[in-house]
Amino acid sequence: MLTTANRLAVASVALTLLAVSSSGALAQKKYDTGATDTEIKIGNIMPYSGPASAYGIIGKTEAAYFKKINDAGGINGRKINFISYDDAYSPPKTVEQARKLVESDEVPFIFNSLGTPPNSAIHKYMNSKKVPQLFVATGATKWNDPKEFPWTMGWQPNYQSETQIYAKYILKNKPDAKIAVLYQNDDYGKDYLKGLKDGLGAKAASMIVAEESFETSEPTVDNHIVKLKATTADVFINISTPKFAAQAIKKIAEIGWKPMHFLNNVSASVGSVIKPAGYENAQDIISAAYLKDVSDKQWDNDPGMKEFYAFMAKDFPEGDKLDGGTVTGYGVAQTLVQVLKQCGDNLTRENVMKQAASLKDFRTEVLLPGIKINTGPTDFAPISSLQLMKFKGQQWELFGEVINADVGG
């Protein structure tokens, strides 16, 4: 028989154990708004309409990938509620949609919103609200600035790094080049242009013979291409989004201009740029890549790409696998899933950023061999490597070594 004292002691131990287990459970599960035991909301903003609508495929791919994850049970038992809005690549609309996501939908973070001008418009808002602006779909250098903007992180290699690589190639292979530049008149275009000038260094002033900017509201860049040809430049730097990049490639061929042509990576998609512009018009164009290209036959038996092909066939059959946006959407969605797995049951905004800044040698298998994702508290540039490629026949052919070209914000 238990004495009263013993019963009290047992009860006390039981209460202590209950308190410890309860506090342990509370310590294990921490949520900010938008996350529960069964769901995690993900906010997203894409240009499903407007001048950059070719990029809308990225958001559609992500939606299909997250559905695949949900069908398999979700992440740590939680289903993804992917809320994606159209901003038509219009910064005022981006602000409106971001406020809706944060203040009405109460998402814990906004993921992979697209475009430099749109993301610039919500940059300070997201940081003042302390809401992660995670893996933005733009390579602007300023996203790698954890000291001033600790709630914003990029994903892809930054624009300045890319054009610095082109500059080094030009200096080595065509040191007497006369360079003509077409660039979009916004933060995205100017960031690429800065990288080119920095890469050329003291020679920039003499080598760049013409700079033509264009607005996304213009229907065509044809007149700009005609003006640039008249400068007799023998190198052309094409800094434009898919619609305008395809127009430029076509027009150059139409007027018989034959410069050494560099095309920024964001418009290197075979499906949305090269094919519409005409394969015959794109021969020998140079660009840079960090993702595997579906049109490149060397990846046909690659295990990682086989998984991608299987995803496209089963989960996103309406998507164009030749469109670089599908590979991008797949790769960045996989990266986010890794971050959320690392979060475990601590789905606070602070921990989401902490885990995003704790990626070590992570690979989505659509990355080129030798390229890994690494981040840290002072490094918000997940991917910092690129490899040059040249268009031949109906596909890109990689050449040279993988080049690390990190530029800080």
C-alpha positions in Angstrom: 0.0 0.0 0.0 1.3 3.5 -0.9 1.4 5.9 2.0 0.0 9.4 1.5 3.5 10.8 1.3 4.4 8.2 -1.3 1.3 9.0 -3.4 2.1 12.6 -3.2 5.7 11.9 -4.4 4.4 9.8 -7.3 1.9 12.5 -8.3 4.7 15.1 -8.1 7.0 13.1 -10.3 4.1 12.5 -12.8 3.3 16.2 -12.9 7.0 17.0 -13.4 7.3 14.5 -16.3 4.1 15.9 -17.8 5.5 19.4 -17.6 8.8 18.3 -19.1 7.1 16.5 -21.9 4.8 19.4 -22.6 7.6 21.9 -22.6 9.5 19.6 -24.9 6.6 19.4 -27.3 6.3 23.2 -27.2 10.0 23.5 -27.8 9.8 21.2 -30.7 7.0 22.9 -32.5 7.3 26.6 -33.1 5.1 28.4 -35.7 4.7 31.8 -37.1 1.6 32.7 -39.0 0.9 30.5 -42.1 2.3 27.3 -40.6 0.4 24.6 -38.6 0.7 20.9 -37.8 -0.9 20.1 -41.2 -0.1 23.0 -43.5 2.5 25.5 -44.6 1.6 28.4 -46.9 4.0 29.5 -49.5 3.5 32.9 -51.2 4.7 33.6 -54.7 4.5 36.3 -57.3 5.0 35.7 -61.1 4.4 37.5 -64.3 1.8 35.2 -65.8 0.8 38.1 -68.1 2.7 41.2 -69.5 6.1 41.6 -71.2 7.8 38.9 -69.1 5.0 36.3 -69.2 7.4 33.7 -70.7 8.7 33.3 -67.1 5.3 32.3 -65.9 6.2 28.7 -66.6 8.5 28.8 -63.6 5.5 29.4 -61.2 3.5 26.7 -62.9 6.4 24.2 -62.6 6.7 25.0 -58.9 3.0 24.5 -58.4 3.2 21.1 -60.1 6.3 20.1 -58.0 4.7 21.1 -54.7 1.6 19.0 -55.7 3.9 16.1 -56.2 5.3 16.6 -52.8 1.8 16.9 -51.3 0.8 13.7 -53.0 3.7 11.9 -51.3 2.7 13.1 -47.9 4.1 16.7 -47.8 7.1 17.9 -45.8 7.4 16.6 -42.2 3.7 15.7 -42.5 2.6 19.2 -43.6 1.0 19.9 -47.0 2.1 22.9 -49.0 -0.5 25.5 -49.8 1.1 27.3 -52.7 -0.5 30.8 -53.3 0.8 32.3 -56.5 -0.4 35.7 -57.9 0.2 37.5 -61.2 1.9 40.9 -61.2 2.4 41.3 -65.0 6.0 42.3 -64.2 4.6 45.6 -62.9 6.3 46.8 -59.7 3.2 48.7 -58.4 1.2 45.4 -58.9 4.0 43.5 -57.1 3.6 45.7 -54.0 -0.1 45.1 -54.0 0.3 41.3 -54.3 3.0 41.2 -51.7 0.8 43.1 -49.2 -2.0 40.7 -50.0 0.1 37.7 -49.4 1.7 39.0 -46.1 -1.3 40.8 -44.6 -4.3 38.9 -45.9 -3.2 35.4 -46.8 -0.7 35.6 -43.9 2.0 33.6 -45.6 5.2 32.9 -43.5 7.4 34.0 -46.5 7.4 34.8 -50.2 9.3 32.5 -52.4 10.9 32.9 -55.8 9.1 36.1 -56.8 10.3 37.1 -60.2 12.1 40.0 -61.7 14.6 42.7 -60.5 12.2 45.7 -60.7 9.3 43.8 -59.0 11.5 42.5 -56.2 13.2 45.9 -55.7 9.7 47.4 -55.2 9.0 45.1 -52.2 12.6 44.8 -50.9 12.3 47.3 -48.0 8.7 46.3 -47.2 9.6 42.6 -46.7 12.6 43.5 -44.6 10.7 46.0 -42.4 8.0 43.3 -41.9 10.8 40.7 -41.2 9.2 38.3 -43.7 11.6 36.2 -45.8 11.9 37.2 -49.4 13.4 33.9 -50.2 15.3 32.6 -53.3 14.1 35.6 -55.5 14.0 34.8 -59.2 16.5 37.4 -60.3 20.3 37.6 -60.4 20.7 41.2 -59.2 23.8 41.5 -57.1 22.0 43.3 -54.3 20.2 40.2 -53.0 23.4 39.1 -51.4 23.5 41.7 -48.7 22.7 40.0 -45.4 23.9 42.8 -43.3 21.5 45.5 -44.7 18.7 43.1 -45.9 18.8 40.0 -43.7 15.4 38.8 -44.9 16.2 38.7 -48.7 18.2 36.0 -50.4 18.8 35.2 -54.1 19.3 31.7 -55.7 20.8 32.0 -59.2 24.3 33.3 -60.0 24.2 37.1 -60.0 24.2 39.2 -63.2 27.4 41.1 -62.6 29.3 37.8 -62.2 27.9 36.6 -65.5 28.9 39.6 -67.6 32.3 39.7 -65.9 32.9 36.2 -67.3 31.9 37.5 -70.8 34.2 40.4 -70.4 37.2 38.2 -69.5 36.4 36.0 -72.5 36.3 39.1 -74.8 39.6 40.5 -73.5 41.3 37.1 -74.0 39.8 36.2 -77.4 38.9 39.5 -79.0 41.0 42.2 -77.3 40.3 44.8 -80.1 36.6 44.3 -80.0 34.1 47.1 -80.6 31.2 46.3 -78.3 27.5 47.2 -78.7 25.2 46.7 -75.8 21.4 46.3 -75.8 20.0 46.4 -72.2 16.6 46.7 -70.5 16.3 50.1 -68.9 15.8 49.0 -65.3 17.8 47.6 -62.3 18.2 44.2 -64.0 19.7 45.6 -67.2 21.9 48.1 -65.4 23.2 45.4 -63.1 24.4 43.3 -66.1 25.9 46.4 -67.7 27.9 47.3 -64.6 29.3 43.8 -64.5 30.4 44.1 -68.1 32.1 47.4 -67.5 33.8 46.2 -64.3 35.0 43.1 -66.1 36.5 45.2 -69.0 38.1 47.6 -66.5 40.0 50.5 -67.9 39.3 49.3 -71.5 35.5 49.6 -71.1 35.4 53.2 -72.2 37.2 52.5 -75.5 35.8 49.0 -76.2 32.1 49.8 -75.7 31.1 51.9 -78.7 27.3 52.0 -78.2 24.8 51.4 -75.4 21.1 51.1 -76.3 18.5 50.9 -73.6 14.8 49.9 -74.2 11.7 49.9 -72.1 9.6 46.8 -71.5 6.6 48.8 -72.7 8.1 48.9 -76.2 6.5 46.4 -78.6 9.8 45.6 -80.3 13.6 46.3 -80.1 14.1 46.1 -83.9 15.0 49.8 -84.2 17.6 49.5 -81.5 19.2 46.6 -83.3 19.4 48.6 -86.5 21.1 51.5 -84.7 23.6 49.2 -83.1 24.6 47.6 -86.4 25.3 51.1 -87.8 28.1 51.5 -85.2 30.0 48.7 -87.0 30.5 46.9 -83.7 31.8 43.3 -84.0 30.6 42.2 -80.5 27.0 42.4 -79.4 25.9 42.0 -75.7 22.2 41.1 -75.5 20.8 42.0 -72.1 17.1 41.3 -72.5 14.3 39.2 -71.3 12.9 36.3 -73.5 10.5 38.2 -75.7 13.0 40.9 -76.6 15.9 38.5 -76.8 14.1 36.5 -79.5 13.3 39.7 -81.4 17.0 40.8 -81.3 18.2 37.4 -82.6 15.8 37.5 -85.4 16.5 41.1 -86.4 20.3 40.6 -86.4 19.9 37.8 -88.9 17.4 39.7 -91.0 19.7 42.7 -91.5 22.8 40.6 -92.0 24.8 41.7 -89.0 27.3 39.1 -87.8 28.8 40.2 -84.5 30.1 37.8 -81.8 26.8 37.6 -79.9 26.6 37.1 -76.1 23.1 36.4 -74.7 22.4 36.7 -71.0 21.6 33.5 -69.2 18.0 34.5 -68.2 17.1 34.3 -71.9 19.1 31.2 -72.9 16.0 29.0 -73.0 15.8 26.9 -76.1 12.0 26.6 -75.9 11.0 30.2 -75.2 13.8 32.1 -77.0 16.0 30.2 -79.4 13.3 28.1 -81.1 10.9 31.1 -81.7 13.9 33.1 -83.0 14.9 30.3 -85.3 17.7 27.8 -84.7 19.4 29.0 -87.9 19.6 32.5 -86.5 21.1 31.5 -83.2 24.2 29.6 -84.3 27.4 30.4 -82.3 25.7 32.6 -79.8 27.6 32.5 -76.5 25.9 32.3 -73.1 26.6 30.8 -69.6 24.8 28.1 -67.7 24.5 26.7 -64.2 21.6 24.2 -65.0 21.6 21.2 -67.2 19.9 21.9 -70.6 17.2 19.4 -71.8 18.3 19.9 -75.4 21.8 18.6 -74.6 21.8 14.9 -75.4 24.7 14.3 -72.9 22.1 14.4 -70.1 19.7 11.8 -71.6 20.9 9.1 -69.3 21.8 11.3 -66.4 20.0 10.0 -63.2 19.1 13.5 -62.0 17.6 14.5 -65.4 15.8 11.2 -65.6 14.0 12.2 -62.4 13.2 15.5 -64.0 11.9 13.9 -67.2 9.7 11.6 -65.0 8.3 14.6 -63.1 7.5 16.4 -66.4 5.8 13.3 -67.8 3.7 12.4 -64.8 3.2 15.7 -62.8 3.5 18.4 -65.4 2.7 16.9 -68.8 1.4 20.2 -70.2 4.8 21.9 -69.5 7.5 22.3 -72.2 10.6 20.5 -71.0 12.6 22.4 -73.6 11.8 25.7 -71.8 14.6 26.5 -69.4 11.9 27.8 -67.0 10.8 24.3 -66.2 14.3 23.2 -65.1 14.7 26.4 -63.1 11.3 26.0 -61.3 12.1 22.4 -60.5 15.6 23.1 -59.1 14.6 26.1 -56.9 11.5 24.2 -55.6 13.7 21.3 -54.6 16.0 23.8 -52.8 13.1 25.2 -50.8 11.9 21.7 -49.9 15.4 21.0 -48.5 15.2 24.2 -46.4 11.7 23.3 -45.0 13.0 19.7 -44.2 15.8 21.3 -42.3 13.3 23.5 -40.4 11.7 20.4 -38.9 8.9 21.6 -36.5 10.4 25.1 -36.1 8.6 27.0 -38.8 9.2 30.5 -37.6 10.2 33.1 -40.2 13.5 33.5 -38.3 14.3 29.7 -38.6 13.3 29.6 -42.3 16.0 32.3 -43.0 18.4 30.5 -40.7 18.1 27.2 -42.5 18.2 28.9 -45.9 21.5 30.3 -44.8 22.7 26.9 -43.6 22.9 25.0 -46.9 26.1 23.0 -47.3 27.1 21.4 -50.6 23.4 20.9 -51.4 22.7 19.7 -55.0 19.6 19.6 -56.9 20.6 17.2 -59.7 19.6 19.7 -62.4 22.7 21.7 -61.6 25.7 21.2 -63.8 28.3 18.8 -62.5 30.7 20.6 -60.1 28.2 23.2 -59.0 26.9 23.1 -55.4 24.7 25.3 -53.3 26.3 26.8 -50.3 25.1 29.6 -48.0 26.1 31.1 -44.6 25.2 34.0 -42.3 27.3 36.3 -44.4 26.8 34.6 -47.8 23.3 34.9 -49.3 24.4 33.8 -52.8 23.5 30.1 -53.1 24.9 29.5 -56.6 28.1 31.2 -57.5 29.4 29.2 -60.5 28.8 29.2 -64.3 30.1 27.5 -67.4 30.3 29.1 -70.8 28.3 27.5 -73.7 27.8 28.1 -77.4 24.7 27.3 -79.5 25.3 24.7 -82.2 22.6 23.0 -84.3 19.6 22.8 -82.0 21.3 22.8 -78.6 23.8 24.5 -76.3 27.3 23.0 -76.1 29.3 23.6 -72.9 32.9 24.6 -73.1 35.7 25.5 -70.8 35.7 25.0 -67.0 33.1 25.8 -64.4 34.0 29.3 -63.3 33.3 30.6 -59.8 32.5 34.3 -60.0 30.9 35.5 -56.8 30.3 39.2 -56.5 29.0 40.6 -53.2 26.0 42.9 -52.8 
